[in-house]
Amino acid sequence: MARDPLEQVLTLLEAAQELDVHPDSLRKLATQGRVPGARKWAKRWVFDRRRLQGFKRTYRNVPGRPPGR
């Protein structure tokens, strides 16, 4: 029996939690084309679970500028 394809898709919030980044940061990376498997679907970002796991192994989350600068 084939797997449900929707099980392989994460929403923006789910993917951000998986990467431990803010959803806005992930949206920006996806818009820049830096996240493999990121696609717009019905005006929302969705992420392929397997490709996101591969990205997670190579992505280095560097904190941004401190507030107020």
C-alpha positions as CSV (number, residue, x, y, z in Angstrom):
1,M,0.0,0.0,0.0
2,A,1.4,3.4,-0.9
3,R,2.1,6.1,1.7
4,D,-0.2,9.1,1.9
5,P,1.7,11.9,0.1
6,L,0.4,14.4,2.7
7,E,2.4,12.6,5.4
8,Q,5.6,13.7,3.5
9,V,4.7,17.4,3.5
10,L,5.2,19.9,6.4
11,T,3.7,23.3,6.8
12,L,5.8,26.3,7.4
13,L,5.2,26.2,11.2
14,E,6.0,22.4,11.4
15,A,9.2,22.9,9.3
16,A,10.3,25.9,11.3
17,Q,9.9,23.8,14.5
18,E,11.9,21.0,12.9
19,L,14.8,23.3,12.1
20,D,14.4,25.3,15.4
21,V,14.1,28.6,13.5
22,H,11.5,31.4,13.4
23,P,8.9,30.9,10.7
24,D,9.7,34.3,9.2
25,S,13.4,33.2,8.9
26,L,12.3,30.0,7.1
27,R,9.9,31.9,4.9
28,K,12.8,34.2,3.9
29,L,15.1,31.2,3.1
30,A,12.4,29.5,1.1
31,T,11.7,32.7,-0.9
32,Q,15.4,33.0,-1.7
33,G,15.4,29.4,-3.0
34,R,17.8,28.1,-0.3
35,V,15.5,25.3,1.1
36,P,15.4,22.2,-1.1
37,G,11.9,20.8,-1.4
38,A,10.1,24.1,-0.5
39,R,7.2,24.9,-2.7
40,K,4.3,27.3,-2.7
41,W,0.9,25.5,-2.7
42,A,-2.3,27.4,-2.6
43,K,-0.4,30.6,-1.5
44,R,1.3,28.8,1.4
45,W,4.8,27.3,1.8
46,V,5.0,23.6,2.2
47,F,8.2,21.5,2.7
48,D,9.1,18.0,1.6
49,R,9.9,16.1,4.9
50,R,12.9,14.1,3.5
51,R,14.5,17.0,1.7
52,L,14.1,19.2,4.8
53,Q,15.9,16.6,6.9
54,G,18.8,16.7,4.4
55,F,18.8,20.5,4.6
56,K,18.8,20.3,8.4
57,R,22.0,18.3,8.4
58,T,23.8,21.1,6.4
59,Y,22.0,24.2,7.7
60,R,23.8,26.2,10.4
61,N,21.4,28.5,12.3
62,V,23.4,31.7,13.2
63,P,21.6,34.1,15.5
64,G,20.8,37.5,13.9
65,R,21.6,40.9,15.1
66,P,20.7,41.8,18.7
67,P,17.4,43.8,19.0
68,G,17.7,47.6,18.8
69,R,20.7,47.7,16.5
